[in-house]
Amino acid sequence: MTGGSHNLLEKTRIKITKIITDTSLNYVDSFSLISENMIMKLNVAEKPFTIIEGIYNESAKNKNSTSNVEKDFFSVFYSGALDKRNGVLNLISAFKLIKSKKYRLYIAGDGELKDLIIREQDKDSRIIYLGQLCHDNVIKHQAKSNLLINPRQPIEEFTYYSFPSKTMEYLASGIPTLMYRLPGVPIEYFDYCTVLDDNSLVSLCNEIINICEVEYELKIKIAENAKYFILSKKNPIEQCGKLVEVVI
């Protein structure tokens, strides 16, 4: 569901893979699923299952992520695959609606939209493409930001069966996070970030401004709670404990 080539060879490969997978599921004793929406899709039926959307490794968190936020301007950060289905084009278009020179949009990653982003950078000096960074540098840039954004919208079927790993990473940073209400993300996560239910560019633009200029102190408090939530509830011991319970 996540895209890729649609030529005859690829379609044949997908069809064969599905037949093998569907047959193999009959021999599975229990399931660990990323999303509750997978229950019906995989025909889990009466077999034991648990939901483990992801695991956050505390050792990977930024030890210096306290107060290195930029002071001269509002810094908005996105890291991830640079493709249309992740909402990167919408993010750029919404950001360009902001007229203030006090904003910067930092983008890190690689993908099909790389050349377009470089062209947008040439047109608007507030848009800064960082290239594909190692994980440590991504964490450092997060720590300097006022706002972290996941612009993926719930408009494609694959969002029901996927959990963006950046969700955990963003929340664990202690930096305010803005995202859409993706159906594959457990509802508890939406208590710890700002959620957009309107897919329009104007709404995204206005919410960026609102977070950075109006409700920033409130959003920082929410972000601090988000960090505790991820470190205490989504660590390897807690998440793998669910798997142990199902197996035993």
Secondary structure, DSSP 8 states (H G I E B T S, - for coil): ------SHHHHHHHHHHHHHHHHHGGG-S-EEES-TTHHHHTT-TTS-EEE------GGGS-TT-SS---SSSEEEEEES--SGGGTHHHHHHHHHT---TTEEEEEE--STTHHHHHHHHHH-TTEEEEES--HHHHHHHHHT-SEEEE---TTSGGGGS---THHHHHHHTTS-EEEE--TTS-GGGGGGSEEE----HHHHHHHHHIIIIISHHHHHHHHHHHHHHHHHHSSHHHHHHHHHHHH-
